[in-house]
Amino acid sequence: TRTSTGYTFAGWKDAFGNTFEGIEIGDYSYGDITLNAYWTTNTYSIAFNVSGIDYQPVLDGLALPNKLSYTVEEALILPNYDIEGYIFNGWYEGSVKVTGISVGTTGDKVFTAKFTPLTYSITCYDDGTAINSFNYTIESSVELEPLPDGDYEFDSWIDANGNKRTTVEQGSTGNIY
């Protein structure tokens, strides 16, 4: 039996479109008969995973591609993602970065979208002088240390928008001054 990558042999067809799975030529048969092989297209599955996002609200809102299968005859381009607080590093099949599926590709696929949290900076000022600076990501929560001053009781830091802050909550993005 002949094989064809991406297809499964389904039987034979005669000139009239009649299909045959097996062929038996009887004792009293005569004349030429032409049969053509016919094939069905195999369908392969696609699974999508996410790596590098540990902040659950982002994962809950992430819409992965809805194409869950493909055939040898299809080309697919995998989408890019623009997610606040993260850099999209691409799709990977194992350790190999991929952008899609080419015509002629076969086999079940597992693609993993890899992300890296963006790093933001926090700079604390006292009377116009930077006294403390550190970094955070969307996945971290930061307790802002009070300003040590023996003469006053520290209330909070005030950001550039005039908001009082004692913490930077998980899920926050952007540089804070």
C-alpha positions, 0 to 999 in steps of 0.5 A: 500500500502506498502512503502519502504524508498527511493523508490516510488511504481510504480506498479506490474509485472507478471512473464512475465514482464508485468506491471500493475498499478492497478489490476482488476480480472474479473468475469471469471478469474481462476488460480493462478497469481503471481504479484511482486511489483516494485519500482522506486528509488527516487532522492534527490537534493543537494545544496552547499553553502559557509560560511566564505569567504568574499573575492570575487576573492576566491569565484569566483574561488571556484569550488563547487562539481558538484554532485547535486543529489543522491539516497538512493543507493549511498554513497558520500564523500564531498571534502575538500578544500585547499584555500590559505588564508583560513582554511577549517572547513568542511561541515555542514548540519545546525549546524552538521558537515558532511563528506558525504552521506551514503547509505540509506540516504534520503531527499534533502540536503543543505551542507555549506562549512565553512571557516575561514581566516588565520591570518598573522603577519606584523612586522615593523623594524627600524634598526633591532629593531621591532617597530610595529607588527600587524595581517591581513587576506586575507580579510583585507587591511592594511595601514602601518603607516610611521615611525615618524622621525623629521629629515627625510621624510618617503618614505615606508617600505621595505619587506624581498624581497626588495619591497617598501610597504605602504599598504598590499592589500586585497588578500595578504597572508603570514607573512611580516617582 
